[in-house]
Amino acid sequence: MKTITTILLCATASSLHAQSLPPVPVPPENPITEAKRALGKILFWDTQLSSDNTTACGTCHQSSSAGADPRFGYNPGADGIQWNSDDIIGSPGVVDSDSNGMYVPNATFDLLTQVTARAANSYGMIQYAPELFWDGRASSTFTDPETGAVLIASGGALESQAVEPLMGSEEMAHQNRDWNSLNTKLVTAKPMALATNLPSDMAQALAIHSTYPELFTEAFGDATINAGRIGMAIATYERTLVADDTPYDRTQNGQAGGLTPDQEQGLQMFSSPMMLCSECHTPPMFTDFTYRNVGLRPIAEDAGRFGVTKDINDRGRFKVPSLRNVGLKSTFMHNGRLLSLDNVLDFYGGNTTQFPENQDPIIGQIFLPPMAIVPIKDFLANGLTDARVRDELYPFDRPTLINELAQNPLPVGTGTAGSGGFIPAVIAPSATPNIGNTDFRFGIKNALGQAQASIVLYRTQADAEAMGMPVVTLGPITLAGKGQGRGYGTIHWPIEANSTLLADSLYAQWIVQDSNGSNGEARSELVEVSFYEVDPTSCNCPGDVTCDSIVGVSDLLAMIDSWGECDFCGTDLNNDGAVNVLDLLSLIDNWGGC
């Protein structure tokens, strides 16, 4: 008598044949060039494209996680209640803030970091997709977000997708951000200034063209920066991220390093017409780019494709993802709730709860016997993994981003309670304290509403703990919100573009006037603010306090304007707490170009 394994393998053998990936389709309106690819890679990995300099496209799409997000953020889902069955594991974004960069409570997340309502898509096989995002809202027609003109008639889903998160107030932007503000920011922003360990192709491009206007000129012929060009550059880079060197591909191409016998058996079972896996996850892309309702969760929680098409048949349908590099992922499905391939196989094997409303009938026909689990999992986890993606090798290499470094500002001490026993808290993450960051800000929450609050900065932690004399006091401001623990506010503090600050760390603490606190005040936790400059080529000339690559009259005038006692002042070149003759002599000694 034949075993189930024999039946499955025989049923599959005749249908297996070599299948290799076709060439990547490229819209004629956006041909691939090396200059455009390099610019796109820089834009994709630059956190300065976000309003607060904390988030890049690549923050949520990392190669070693199959182009998805390895981080775990918790969204409470449709019911707004955390820690129950409709929760979503999505991508952490930004704390909500208004169009002036002032923190504001969000209806769902209050003053905490927002989390996306769906898991980040992998960028596997996106080069071939007719639409993108889980619901397919990024269409093949790329329309200029600024002018409404059609820039790509067909085949522009990558461009359509690339521009959306940059204006998303939960992902990368403050409320009501517009393209003019981003375009203007990039004119003066130093590319990749907040990253380190740049891949060689990025470093080489920046060695030749050190500004965004120069990079855009090289890629597009002139220095104009706009939404259409940003989308086209990022899409060009993404079109080169084709993971086509897996053991599966090597077997199809007759190369060494192909599938093991166990993985080959897993592929045959995966492709069996009895199991139906390949009906949706069709080789060689391992997706058919259709939309299916697999019955993972009730439609009421997320209507999926229906939100785009308004077709009742699309209720609860989501795009079928590619399974290439699926073994590198940490979450699965549109809501991120399945945390392993074992969980996924259990679901399709019928071992977990499914929701039948508008469920695709193919789901009930899937036959996944226990003896097939191990070889199929081996094939998926290993046979479809491109080592270049796993190890982040070219073209899947990347820099180290600012949000991967140590937390800064860093909590180093506790606060004191005020009304209702609430201890005011520093809103985190704040904008990054890099020198030259004109958007740096401190936020406060959990304080007494309508109270007066200031933020004080001390030279040392000991000074702060002794409540000594601060070197800088910002404020006071009147906190928004009403009642105990509901007060919040923001103070902006532009950081000078001066490398002499690199030797400094200051210790910051909010002080809230609160009659129910000790000595009539409540204090937030103490945070250490360490000033840094990731890119040492920017503003590193002693005496160049205006950061214009020359020590000259503008620096002298700035020094005269701040003459005298001046704790934490950029013109205090020797950092002794005063601008005086010693600093003037240092400036004269460095006079000239640098």
C-alpha positions as CSV (number, residue, x, y, z in Angstrom):
1,M,0.0,0.0,0.0
2,K,1.3,3.4,-0.9
3,T,2.1,5.8,2.0
4,I,0.7,9.4,2.0
5,T,4.2,10.6,1.3
6,T,4.5,8.5,-1.8
7,I,1.1,9.7,-3.0
8,L,2.0,13.3,-2.5
9,L,5.4,13.0,-4.2
10,C,3.9,11.2,-7.2
11,A,1.1,13.7,-7.5
12,T,3.7,16.5,-7.6
13,A,6.6,15.1,-9.6
14,S,5.0,15.6,-13.0
15,S,4.2,19.2,-12.2
16,L,7.7,20.2,-11.1
17,H,9.8,22.0,-13.6
18,A,12.5,24.6,-13.6
19,Q,11.1,28.1,-12.8
20,S,13.4,31.1,-12.6
21,L,12.5,34.7,-11.9
22,P,11.9,36.8,-14.9
23,P,13.6,40.2,-15.4
24,V,12.3,43.0,-13.1
25,P,9.8,45.1,-15.0
26,V,10.8,48.8,-15.2
27,P,8.4,51.6,-16.2
28,P,9.8,53.6,-19.1
29,E,9.1,56.8,-17.2
30,N,11.6,55.8,-14.5
31,P,14.6,53.9,-16.0
32,I,17.2,52.5,-13.6
33,T,20.5,54.4,-13.4
34,E,23.3,54.0,-10.9
35,A,23.0,57.6,-9.8
36,K,19.3,57.2,-9.1
37,R,19.8,53.9,-7.4
38,A,22.5,55.3,-5.1
39,L,20.3,58.3,-4.3
40,G,17.3,56.0,-3.6
41,K,19.4,53.9,-1.2
42,I,20.5,57.0,0.7
43,L,17.0,58.4,0.9
44,F,15.6,55.0,2.0
45,W,18.1,54.8,5.0
46,D,18.2,58.5,6.0
47,T,16.3,59.1,9.3
48,Q,16.2,62.8,8.4
49,L,13.3,62.1,6.0
50,S,11.1,61.9,9.1
51,S,9.9,65.0,10.9
52,D,11.8,64.3,14.1
53,N,14.9,62.6,12.5
54,T,14.2,59.3,14.3
55,T,12.8,57.1,11.5
56,A,13.9,56.0,8.1
57,C,12.1,53.8,5.6
58,G,14.7,51.2,6.5
59,T,13.8,51.4,10.2
60,C,10.7,49.2,9.4
61,H,12.2,47.3,6.5
62,Q,15.4,45.6,7.5
63,S,17.1,43.0,5.2
64,S,18.0,40.5,7.9
65,S,14.3,40.3,8.7
66,A,13.3,39.7,5.1
67,G,12.7,43.4,4.5
68,A,10.2,43.5,7.3
69,D,10.3,44.9,10.8
70,P,12.1,42.9,13.6
71,R,10.7,45.2,16.3
72,F,7.5,44.5,18.2
73,G,5.0,47.3,18.7
74,Y,1.6,46.7,20.1
75,N,-1.5,48.3,18.6
76,P,-4.7,47.7,20.6
77,G,-6.7,47.1,17.5
78,A,-10.3,48.0,16.6
79,D,-11.6,48.0,20.1
80,G,-8.9,50.3,21.5
81,I,-8.2,47.9,24.4
82,Q,-4.7,46.6,24.9
83,W,-3.8,42.9,25.5
84,N,-6.7,41.1,23.9
85,S,-7.4,39.0,20.8
86,D,-7.7,41.8,18.3
87,D,-4.3,43.4,19.1
88,I,-1.9,44.0,16.3
89,I,1.9,43.6,16.3
90,G,3.0,46.5,14.1
91,S,5.8,48.9,13.7
92,P,6.6,51.6,16.2
93,G,6.5,55.1,14.6
94,V,6.5,58.5,16.1
95,V,4.8,60.2,19.1
96,D,1.9,62.3,17.7
97,S,2.6,65.9,17.3
98,D,0.9,68.9,15.7
99,S,2.0,70.8,12.6
100,N,4.3,72.9,14.8
101,G,6.1,69.9,16.3
102,M,4.3,70.2,19.6
103,Y,3.5,66.8,21.2
104,V,-0.3,66.2,21.5
105,P,-2.2,63.2,23.0
106,N,-3.3,60.7,20.4
107,A,-6.8,59.1,20.8
108,T,-5.3,55.6,20.8
109,F,-1.7,56.0,22.1
110,D,-1.9,59.2,24.2
111,L,1.7,60.5,24.4
112,L,3.3,57.2,23.7
113,T,4.9,56.1,20.4
114,Q,2.3,55.2,17.9
115,V,2.2,51.8,16.3
116,T,1.0,51.0,12.8
117,A,-2.4,49.2,12.4
118,R,-0.8,46.4,10.2
119,A,2.5,44.6,10.2
120,A,5.2,46.0,7.9
121,N,5.2,44.2,4.6
122,S,8.4,42.4,3.5
123,Y,10.0,43.8,0.4
124,G,10.2,40.3,-1.1
125,M,9.1,40.3,-4.8
126,I,7.6,43.8,-4.5
127,Q,9.4,44.5,-7.8
128,Y,6.8,42.4,-9.6
129,A,3.7,43.4,-7.8
130,P,0.9,45.3,-9.6
131,E,-0.2,47.0,-6.4
132,L,1.4,47.3,-2.9
133,F,0.5,47.4,0.8
134,W,-1.6,44.7,2.3
135,D,-4.7,46.2,0.8
136,G,-3.2,47.2,-2.5
137,R,-3.8,50.9,-2.1
138,A,-0.5,51.8,-3.8
139,S,-1.6,51.5,-7.4
140,S,0.2,50.8,-10.6
141,T,-0.4,54.4,-11.7
142,F,2.0,56.8,-9.9
143,T,0.4,60.2,-9.4
144,D,2.5,63.1,-8.3
145,P,1.4,63.8,-4.6
146,E,2.1,67.5,-5.1
147,T,0.6,68.3,-8.5
148,G,-1.8,65.4,-9.2
149,A,-0.1,64.8,-12.6
150,V,0.3,61.2,-13.7
151,L,4.1,60.5,-13.7
152,I,3.9,56.7,-14.4
153,A,0.9,55.4,-16.3
154,S,1.5,51.7,-15.4
155,G,4.0,49.7,-13.4
156,G,4.6,52.4,-10.8
157,A,3.4,50.7,-7.6
158,L,6.8,51.0,-6.0
159,E,6.8,54.7,-6.6
160,S,3.2,55.0,-5.2
161,Q,4.1,53.1,-2.1
162,A,7.4,54.9,-1.4
163,V,5.9,58.4,-0.9
164,E,3.1,57.5,1.5
165,P,4.9,56.8,4.8
166,L,6.8,60.1,4.5
167,M,3.6,62.0,5.2
168,G,2.1,59.5,7.6
169,S,1.6,61.1,11.0
170,E,1.8,57.7,12.7
171,E,5.0,56.6,10.9
172,M,7.3,59.4,10.0
173,A,5.6,62.8,10.1
174,H,3.9,65.3,12.4
175,Q,0.3,66.2,11.6
176,N,-0.4,68.0,8.4
177,R,3.1,67.7,7.1
178,D,3.4,68.8,3.5
179,W,5.9,68.0,0.7
180,N,7.3,71.5,0.7
181,S,8.5,71.1,4.2
182,L,10.3,67.9,3.4
183,N,11.7,69.1,0.1
184,T,13.0,72.3,1.8
185,K,14.6,70.2,4.6
186,L,16.5,68.1,2.2
187,V,18.0,71.1,0.5
188,T,20.2,71.8,3.6
189,A,20.2,68.4,5.3
190,K,23.6,66.6,5.1
191,P,22.8,63.2,3.7
192,M,23.2,60.3,6.1
193,A,24.5,62.6,8.9
194,L,22.7,60.5,11.5
195,A,24.0,57.1,10.5
196,T,27.3,55.3,10.7
197,N,28.9,52.3,9.1
198,L,27.8,53.3,5.6
199,P,28.1,50.7,2.9
200,S,30.8,51.4,0.4
201,D,28.4,52.4,-2.5
202,M,26.7,55.0,-0.3
203,A,30.1,56.3,1.0
204,Q,31.4,56.6,-2.5
205,A,28.4,58.4,-3.7
206,L,28.6,60.9,-0.8
207,A,32.3,61.4,-1.3
208,I,31.6,62.8,-4.8
209,H,28.2,64.5,-4.1
210,S,27.9,65.6,-0.4
211,T,24.6,67.3,-0.6
212,Y,21.1,66.3,-1.6
213,P,20.9,69.0,-4.4
214,E,24.1,67.5,-5.9
215,L,22.8,64.0,-5.6
216,F,19.5,64.9,-7.3
217,T,21.4,66.8,-10.0
218,E,23.4,63.6,-10.7
219,A,20.3,61.4,-10.8
220,F,17.8,63.7,-12.5
221,G,19.8,66.4,-14.3
222,D,19.1,69.4,-12.0
223,A,18.9,70.1,-8.3
224,T,15.1,70.2,-7.9
225,I,13.8,68.1,-5.0
226,N,10.2,67.1,-5.1
227,A,7.9,64.2,-4.2
228,G,7.9,62.6,-7.6
229,R,11.7,62.4,-7.7
230,I,11.9,61.1,-4.1
231,G,9.4,58.3,-5.0
232,M,11.2,57.5,-8.2
233,A,14.7,57.3,-6.6
234,I,13.5,55.1,-3.7
235,A,11.6,52.8,-6.1
236,T,14.7,52.5,-8.3
237,Y,16.7,51.3,-5.3
238,E,14.0,48.9,-4.3
239,R,13.9,47.4,-7.9
240,T,17.5,46.2,-7.3
241,L,16.6,44.3,-4.1
242,V,15.8,41.0,-5.8
243,A,16.5,38.0,-3.6
244,D,17.2,35.5,-6.4
245,D,20.1,33.5,-4.9
246,T,18.3,31.0,-2.6
247,P,18.9,27.3,-2.5
248,Y,15.7,27.0,-4.5
249,D,17.1,29.2,-7.3
250,R,20.4,27.4,-7.3
251,T,18.6,24.1,-7.8
252,Q,16.6,25.6,-10.7
253,N,19.7,27.0,-12.3
254,G,21.8,23.8,-11.8
255,Q,24.2,25.5,-9.4
256,A,26.0,24.2,-6.3
257,G,24.5,25.0,-3.0
258,G,20.9,24.0,-3.9
259,L,18.2,22.3,-2.0
260,T,19.0,19.5,0.4
261,P,17.1,16.2,-0.1
262,D,14.8,17.1,2.8
263,Q,14.1,20.6,1.4
264,E,13.5,19.1,-2.1
265,Q,10.9,16.8,-0.5
266,G,9.4,19.8,1.3
267,L,9.1,21.6,-2.1
268,Q,7.4,18.6,-3.6
269,M,4.9,18.5,-0.7
270,F,4.4,22.3,-0.8
271,S,3.6,22.0,-4.6
272,S,1.3,19.1,-4.2
273,P,-2.2,19.7,-5.6
274,M,-3.5,18.0,-2.4
275,M,-1.9,20.6,-0.1
276,L,-2.7,23.6,-2.3
277,C,0.1,25.7,-0.8
278,S,1.4,26.7,-4.2
279,E,-2.0,27.6,-5.4
280,C,-1.5,31.0,-3.8
281,H,2.2,31.0,-3.1
282,T,3.1,30.1,-6.7
283,P,6.8,29.5,-7.7
284,P,9.1,31.1,-8.6
285,M,7.9,34.3,-6.8
286,F,6.0,32.3,-4.2
287,T,3.0,34.6,-4.5
288,D,0.3,35.1,-7.1
289,F,-0.3,38.7,-6.0
290,T,-4.0,38.0,-5.4
291,Y,-6.0,39.1,-2.3
292,R,-7.5,36.4,-0.1
293,N,-9.5,36.2,3.1
294,V,-7.9,33.3,5.0
295,G,-10.2,33.7,8.0
296,L,-7.5,34.8,10.4
297,R,-9.6,37.4,12.2
298,P,-13.2,38.8,11.9
299,I,-13.8,41.2,9.1
300,A,-15.1,43.8,11.5
301,E,-11.5,44.3,12.8
302,D,-10.0,45.1,9.4
303,A,-11.9,45.0,6.1
304,G,-8.6,44.8,4.1
305,R,-8.9,45.2,0.3
306,F,-12.6,46.3,0.7
307,G,-11.4,49.6,2.1
308,V,-9.8,50.3,-1.3
309,T,-12.3,48.8,-3.8
310,K,-15.6,49.0,-1.8
311,D,-16.4,45.6,-3.5
312,I,-18.3,43.5,-1.0
313,N,-16.4,40.4,-2.3
314,D,-13.1,42.0,-1.0
315,R,-14.2,42.1,2.6
316,G,-11.3,40.8,4.8
317,R,-9.0,40.1,1.9
318,F,-5.3,40.9,2.0
319,K,-2.5,40.5,-0.4
320,V,-0.8,37.1,-0.6
321,P,2.8,37.8,0.5
322,S,5.8,36.2,-1.1
323,L,7.4,33.4,1.0
324,R,11.0,34.2,-0.2
325,N,13.1,34.7,3.0
326,V,10.1,33.9,5.1
327,G,12.4,32.1,7.5
328,L,13.9,35.4,8.5
329,K,10.7,37.0,9.7
330,S,9.7,37.4,13.3
331,T,5.9,38.1,12.8
332,F,3.5,36.8,10.2
333,M,0.2,37.7,8.6
334,H,-1.3,41.2,8.1
335,N,-1.7,41.7,11.9
336,G,1.6,40.2,12.9
337,R,-0.1,38.0,15.4
338,L,1.5,34.7,14.4
339,L,5.0,34.6,15.7
340,S,6.6,31.6,14.0
341,L,6.3,29.4,11.0
342,D,5.0,26.7,13.3
343,N,2.1,29.0,14.2
344,V,1.4,29.6,10.5
345,L,1.5,25.9,9.6
346,D,-0.8,25.2,12.6
347,F,-3.3,27.7,11.3
348,Y,-3.4,26.4,7.8
349,G,-3.5,22.8,9.1
350,G,-6.8,23.7,10.8
351,N,-5.4,23.5,14.3
352,T,-6.4,27.0,15.4
353,T,-9.6,29.1,15.3
354,Q,-10.6,30.4,11.9
355,F,-13.4,32.9,11.0
356,P,-15.6,31.8,8.2
357,E,-17.2,35.1,7.1
358,N,-16.2,35.6,3.4
359,Q,-13.3,33.1,3.9
360,D,-11.7,31.9,0.7
361,P,-13.0,28.4,0.0
362,I,-9.5,27.2,-0.8
363,I,-8.6,27.4,2.9
364,G,-11.0,24.6,3.8
365,Q,-9.5,22.4,1.1
366,I,-5.9,22.6,2.3
367,F,-4.6,19.2,3.4
368,L,-1.5,19.5,5.6
369,P,-0.8,16.1,7.3
370,P,1.6,16.1,10.3
371,M,4.3,14.2,8.4
372,A,4.5,17.0,5.9
373,I,5.2,19.8,8.5
374,V,9.0,19.2,9.0
375,P,10.1,19.0,5.4
376,I,7.8,21.9,4.3
377,K,9.1,24.1,7.2
378,D,12.7,23.2,6.2
379,F,12.0,24.2,2.7
380,L,10.4,27.5,3.7
381,A,12.8,28.4,6.4
382,N,16.0,27.5,4.6
383,G,15.4,26.6,1.0
384,L,13.9,30.0,0.3
385,T,16.5,32.1,2.2
386,D,19.0,34.2,0.2
387,A,22.2,34.4,2.3
388,R,22.8,37.9,1.1
389,V,19.6,39.0,2.6
390,R,20.2,37.2,5.9
391,D,23.7,38.5,6.2
392,E,22.9,42.0,4.8
393,L,25.4,41.8,2.0
394,Y,25.3,43.9,-1.1
395,P,22.8,44.9,-2.5
396,F,21.0,44.2,0.8
397,D,23.7,45.9,3.0
398,R,22.8,48.9,5.1
399,P,24.1,51.5,7.5
400,T,23.6,51.6,11.3
401,L,20.7,54.0,12.1
402,I,20.5,56.4,14.9
403,N,17.6,54.5,16.5
404,E,19.8,51.5,16.8
405,L,22.3,53.3,19.0
406,A,22.0,53.8,22.8
407,Q,19.0,55.7,24.0
408,N,19.6,59.4,24.0
409,P,18.4,61.3,26.1
410,L,19.0,58.5,28.6
411,P,17.1,58.3,31.9
412,V,19.6,58.3,34.8
413,G,17.6,59.4,37.8
414,T,14.1,59.4,39.3
415,G,11.6,62.2,39.7
416,T,9.3,63.4,42.5
417,A,5.6,63.2,42.6
418,G,3.1,66.0,42.5
419,S,-0.7,66.2,42.6
420,G,-2.4,62.8,42.7
421,G,0.9,61.1,43.2
422,F,1.8,61.5,39.5
423,I,5.5,61.8,38.6
424,P,6.0,64.0,35.5
425,A,7.7,62.1,32.7
426,V,9.9,63.0,29.8
427,I,8.2,62.1,26.5
428,A,10.4,59.6,24.7
429,P,11.7,59.3,22.1
430,S,12.6,62.9,21.7
431,A,14.2,64.3,18.6
432,T,17.9,63.3,18.4
433,P,20.4,65.7,20.2
434,N,22.8,65.9,17.3
435,I,24.6,69.2,16.9
436,G,22.9,71.4,14.4
437,N,19.5,69.9,15.0
438,T,17.2,72.9,14.9
439,D,14.2,70.7,15.6
440,F,15.3,69.3,19.0
441,R,12.7,69.4,21.6
442,F,11.8,68.2,25.1
443,G,8.4,66.9,25.9
444,I,6.6,66.3,29.3
445,K,3.5,64.3,30.3
446,N,1.8,63.0,33.4
447,A,2.1,66.4,35.1
448,L,-0.5,68.8,36.6
449,G,-2.6,70.3,33.8
450,Q,-2.4,74.1,33.4
451,A,0.7,74.3,35.7
452,Q,3.8,76.3,34.9
453,A,6.8,74.1,33.9
454,S,10.4,74.6,32.9
455,I,13.2,72.4,31.9
456,V,16.5,72.9,33.5
457,L,19.9,71.5,32.3
458,Y,22.8,70.9,34.7
459,R,26.5,70.5,33.9
460,T,26.8,67.3,36.0
461,Q,24.5,64.6,37.4
462,A,25.7,65.6,40.9
463,D,24.6,69.2,40.4
464,A,21.2,67.9,39.3
465,E,20.7,65.5,42.2
466,A,21.7,68.3,44.6
467,M,19.3,70.7,42.8
468,G,22.1,73.1,42.3
469,M,22.5,75.9,39.8
470,P,21.4,75.0,36.2
471,V,23.5,76.1,33.2
472,V,20.4,76.5,31.1
473,T,16.7,77.1,31.9
474,L,14.1,76.8,29.2
475,G,10.6,78.1,29.9
476,P,8.4,78.4,31.8
477,I,5.5,77.3,29.7
478,T,1.9,76.6,30.7
479,L,1.1,73.0,30.3
480,A,-1.9,71.9,28.3
481,G,-4.4,69.4,29.6
482,K,-6.6,69.6,32.7
483,G,-6.3,67.8,36.0
484,Q,-3.9,65.6,37.9
485,G,-1.5,63.7,35.7
486,R,-3.0,65.1,32.5
487,G,-0.6,68.0,31.9
488,Y,1.7,67.9,28.9
489,G,3.8,70.3,26.9
490,T,6.8,70.8,24.6
491,I,9.8,73.1,24.6
492,H,11.9,73.4,21.4
493,W,15.6,73.9,21.9
494,P,17.6,74.4,18.7
495,I,21.1,72.9,19.1
496,E,24.0,74.9,17.6
497,A,25.9,73.5,14.7
498,N,29.2,73.5,16.6
499,S,31.5,70.6,17.1
500,T,32.8,72.0,20.4
501,L,29.6,70.7,21.9
502,L,30.7,67.1,21.3
503,A,32.6,67.1,24.6
504,D,29.4,67.9,26.5
505,S,26.7,65.9,28.2
506,L,24.1,67.8,30.1
507,Y,21.5,66.5,32.6
508,A,17.9,67.7,32.0
509,Q,14.9,67.6,34.2
510,W,11.4,69.1,34.0
511,I,10.3,71.2,37.0
512,V,6.5,71.7,37.4
513,Q,5.0,74.2,39.8
514,D,2.7,72.0,41.9
515,S,1.6,72.9,45.4
516,N,1.1,69.2,46.2
517,G,4.7,68.4,45.4
518,S,7.8,68.6,47.6
519,N,8.7,72.3,48.1
520,G,5.8,73.2,45.8
521,E,7.1,71.4,42.8
522,A,7.1,68.1,41.0
523,R,10.1,66.9,39.0
524,S,10.5,64.5,36.1
525,E,13.1,61.8,35.9
526,L,16.6,63.1,35.2
527,V,17.9,62.4,31.6
528,E,21.4,62.6,30.3
529,V,21.6,64.4,26.9
530,S,24.8,63.5,25.0
531,F,25.5,65.7,22.1
532,Y,27.0,63.9,19.1
533,E,27.9,64.2,15.5
534,V,27.8,60.9,13.7
535,D,29.4,62.3,10.5
536,P,32.8,63.7,11.5
537,T,33.2,65.6,8.2
538,S,30.4,68.0,9.2
539,C,31.4,71.2,11.0
540,N,34.6,69.8,12.6
541,C,36.8,72.9,12.2
542,P,37.8,74.6,15.5
543,G,36.5,78.1,15.6
544,D,33.9,77.6,12.8
545,V,31.0,78.4,15.1
546,T,28.6,79.1,12.2
547,C,29.5,75.8,10.5
548,D,30.2,77.3,7.0
549,S,33.6,75.6,6.5
550,I,35.5,78.8,7.1
551,V,36.6,80.6,10.2
552,G,35.9,84.3,9.5
553,V,34.0,87.4,10.1
554,S,30.7,85.7,10.8
555,D,32.3,83.6,13.5
556,L,33.9,86.7,15.0
557,L,30.6,88.6,15.1
558,A,28.9,85.6,16.8
559,M,31.6,85.5,19.4
560,I,31.3,89.3,20.1
561,D,27.5,88.9,20.4
562,S,27.9,86.3,23.1
563,W,30.9,87.8,25.0
564,G,31.0,87.3,28.7
565,E,29.7,84.5,30.9
566,C,28.1,82.0,28.6
567,D,27.6,78.5,30.0
568,F,27.0,76.0,27.2
569,C,27.6,78.4,24.4
570,G,29.0,77.4,21.0
571,T,31.4,80.3,20.9
572,D,33.0,79.2,24.2
573,L,35.7,77.3,22.3
574,N,37.6,76.1,25.3
575,N,34.4,75.2,27.2
576,D,35.3,77.1,30.4
577,G,31.9,78.8,30.9
578,A,32.8,82.2,29.4
579,V,33.5,83.7,26.0
580,N,36.6,85.8,26.4
581,V,40.1,86.6,25.1
582,L,41.1,82.9,25.2
583,D,38.4,82.0,22.8
584,L,39.2,85.0,20.6
585,L,42.8,83.9,20.4
586,S,41.7,80.4,19.5
587,L,39.4,81.7,16.8
588,I,42.2,83.9,15.3
589,D,44.6,81.0,15.4
590,N,42.2,79.0,13.2
591,W,41.3,81.9,10.9
592,G,40.7,81.0,7.3
593,G,39.3,78.1,5.3
594,C,38.9,74.6,6.8
